[in-house]
Amino acid sequence: MADLLQKGILATVNQTIDPEVALQIAEEHGFLAEVQKEGEETRYYRRTS
């Protein structure tokens, strides 16, 4: 939530945010992320560092 506020985005826990913003925040925290379309198979990755 703090990262969203720093970017000027006011969102609730259950609110959908822009996928590009989600990717950006995930990468800032060292996670590999990808946008997945509805109906695609879900894959999970672990951070290795």
C-alpha positions as CSV (number, residue, x, y, z in Angstrom):
1,M,0.0,0.0,0.0
2,A,2.8,2.4,0.8
3,D,4.3,1.9,-2.6
4,L,1.0,2.8,-4.3
5,L,0.7,5.9,-2.1
6,Q,4.2,7.0,-3.1
7,K,3.1,6.7,-6.7
8,G,0.0,8.8,-6.0
9,I,-2.4,5.9,-6.3
10,L,-5.2,5.6,-3.7
11,A,-6.4,2.1,-3.7
12,T,-8.1,-0.3,-1.3
13,V,-6.9,-3.8,-0.6
14,N,-9.5,-5.3,-2.9
15,Q,-9.3,-2.8,-5.7
16,T,-7.7,-3.7,-9.0
17,I,-4.7,-1.7,-10.1
18,D,-3.0,-1.2,-13.4
19,P,-1.0,-4.2,-14.4
20,E,2.0,-2.1,-15.3
21,V,2.1,-0.6,-11.9
22,A,1.8,-4.0,-10.3
23,L,4.8,-5.2,-12.4
24,Q,6.8,-2.2,-11.5
25,I,6.2,-2.6,-7.7
26,A,6.9,-6.4,-7.9
27,E,10.2,-5.8,-9.7
28,E,11.2,-3.0,-7.2
29,H,10.9,-5.7,-4.4
30,G,13.0,-8.3,-6.3
31,F,10.2,-10.4,-7.7
32,L,9.8,-11.7,-11.3
33,A,6.2,-11.0,-12.4
34,E,4.2,-11.3,-15.5
35,V,0.7,-10.2,-16.5
36,Q,-1.6,-13.2,-17.1
37,K,-4.8,-13.1,-19.1
38,E,-7.9,-14.8,-17.7
39,G,-8.0,-18.5,-18.5
40,E,-4.3,-18.9,-18.9
41,E,-2.5,-21.5,-16.8
42,T,-1.1,-20.2,-13.5
43,R,2.7,-20.6,-13.0
44,Y,4.5,-19.7,-9.8
45,Y,8.1,-18.6,-9.5
46,R,10.3,-18.3,-6.4
47,R,12.8,-15.6,-5.8
48,T,16.3,-17.1,-5.9
49,S,18.3,-14.3,-4.1
